Amino acid sequence: MVIKMHVSKKFFLILIIVMMLAFMGTAGAEEVVRAELENGLRVVMIRDPLAPVVTTVVNYLVGSDEAPEGFPGMAHAQEHMMFRGSPGLTAAQLARIAAEMGGDFGADTQQNVTQYFFTVPAEDLDVALHIEALRMEDVLDSERLWSEERGAIEQEVAQDLSNPEYIFYTRLLKDFFAGTPYEHDALGTRASFDKTTGAMLKQFYDKWYAPNNAILVICGDIDPSETLQKVKKLFGGIQTKRLPARKEVSLQPVKPAVLNMTTDRPYGMVSFAFRMPGYDSPDYAASVILADILNSQRSELYSLVSNGKALFTGFELDPLPRSGLGYVVAAFPSGADSRALMADVRDILLAVIKNGVPADLVAAAKLHEVTEAEFEKNSISGLAMSWSQALAVEGRNSPDDDIEAIQKVTAEDVNRVAAKYLDVDHSIQAVLTPEVSGKPVSSKGFGGSEKLITGHSARVELPEWAKEALSRPATLHPVVHPVVSTLKNGLVLIVQPISISNTVSVFGHIKNNPDMQVPKGQEGVDAILSQLFSYGSLSLDRVAFQKALDDIGASESAGTDFFIRVTPDHFDRGVQLLAENELHPALPKNAFDIVQKQAAASAAGELKSPGYLAEHAVKASLFPKNDPSLRHPTPQTISALTLDDVKRYYSSVFRPDMTTIVVIGKVTPEEVFGVINKYFGSWTAKGPRPIIDFPAVPNNKPFFVSVPDSSRVQDVVTMAQTLGLRRTDPDFYALELGNNVLGGGFYATKLYQDLRETTGLVYFVDSQLDAGKTRSVYSVVFACDPDKVSKAAGIVRRDLVDMQKVAVSDDQLNQAKALMLRKISLSESSVDQIAKDFIYCTANDLPLDEPVRAAKKYMGLTATDIRKAFSKWIRPNDMVQVVRGPVPQ
């Protein structure tokens, strides 16, 4: 339901009464109930009534630390196999059940924990718990199933080995933690997976997967007492196990080293890496504050950016149970002097060690951590993962333990930790130098053609306990009832009161399209403007503005997409600062000169980088030669810009009648309207509203391009085509529903079954319909080995043809409908997602209750509707194909 608000005192009075009643329905203190079953399973239940949604997380206290010698990815492999079935639950059944519950599920393997998580409508909690109980009791781990999964996990390895930053990270682990379980991450290697057998995996499971080695976290709209009874019934009979001894972590002195590596990014990086305290160290809390300070825009490290010496800087803290690592990074444009930047970073670190950090930055960092902890309550799945992190990874009693420790940190503690751990002389230093792409190569095709027979997914019979639960018609229970008003200047204000936490989030969006709005010859002016917002407002310079944010514990960003997150007592001040930055940016000349120089240098590297060339190749293959989307900044266009050009662009794009602001949190509509109108009400627009929609385009022709990227061992393949369809076309819903038969629900969908489950050709595949007001693009993206590109692409085309010629089965249709409807419900379980959905609707001129309207349309569609829509709009033989990485074989 959407409430349209017309401003009057009488209406406000009525509205306050209505919203107070709404508050009474959503308010409630966080309720935590703990229990331990007789078999040792620890259960923690957190009531969070944000939405009728529940997240379950099963945390097994086993990870890569427990992997056998020579098999570093054993825990990761077993994580994959947990989705290949258990006695009483096949992989196909699990996939279908998960898809029909909304498809929001997955797993994660770390050094000391393996986590399995489901986010489902609250009415499906029993089903999620039933799945996890079966998987805790036993797993199949057959040699046949492992042989099918091995290909997918090896593609995941290839994906990460194609990421230069990942290679850098794994090298740091090896150098800092040689001879300990921490010397490798959880990913594993192709060589070890080739030696792994199903029997070895089953042995690993039998040793470590036990109720007395697990913590079950359940968070959401639950009755803890009733939920505990369900847990006891399903998990109580699982047998306890005698756990093996765990490996010791015996750290050796760090040997300093200098690493020289390459990266396919358009920029390079210098880094200093250090061994840092782990979760079990009394120094851990102070190290968190130290990291926050080094990441602060008021720090000396960030001054390298504001002074034009670095593109960006940061400090990454990666703690482990008994130790950890941290590394400073500073980025430089391709061709810049990395040695000078390395020297500057070194001097800053030495100054921190010698002089310490400012006490007010310590106070600001502590306030920031406390505030962020409160914001974690704004997502059911986020809160569940926060509790899982505290209990299973860090060994705490609750997330509050970290906050209590942080509140006790003093400036002296931070300075002591900095002097102890930021040991520059015993650090590992690295330089990652940009490596340009070779020249893209076009062709009629790569690796020959594939003739494949049409395949059909077999009907999947659900077990009785799931059949009964999922046979219920999927229903929507909207929890959002936004209040909408329009200021006199045309600004649209959307307010959604939610009192689940003591927070307020403000999100804003200005409808814009740089490709249509940037004057010809001034390409790059939008990027320059975007970077200049961080230099403060006319009344507060960069440092003073950041201090004002720190004083209220706020996070803020300005631009065409803007936001601020604050606690309710600082809502007025927060909006005031946001409005100052958004409506009265400083745009100082000295900052413009610095940003312009950096942007020109960055553009030179960007135009040669594999990532840019691949993205441009897709667009150039899809759209006409002079299409606005093909415009791009060059060093020449950026260098020719003036500050007046930036200001003129700002004046033409930033206007209230193109703006939507969403406020969501512990507020009343009356309060929000008063504050927003106070600080944004005087904002005025000049001239007519700009045209921002792209022109329509003709259908593309097939085209093949290979973009060399020597840093990758795996190819990323994009297959795409233009569609004459518009977002308002009735066929949009049939195509969207059909796309969820193809790729919307992990194993349960055609592309995942054909490319991953059956053949192991890929680790991931994604299909997407990007429908706009004037043009649309349909795309499929996957990653695989170069010798598998042709076969995988052939399967994609085959499945698209199949959608045109053969009506989807009743099972596929019902599964896709259930997936779409439950996805809508799950989207309301996060404050950020609620706001993003509101902004998406307004940006695309859709009603705010579009999800409910769409649900009704999805439910009325038939298999014939989908087949006709795919036959009308999709052209499998006209897909462009762009490959980034080694040339396909």
Summary of the structure (lengths in Angstrom):
residues: 889
radius of gyration: 27.5
end to end distance: 54.5
largest distance: 75.3
contacts: 3147
relative contact order: 0.12
helix: 48%
strand: 18%
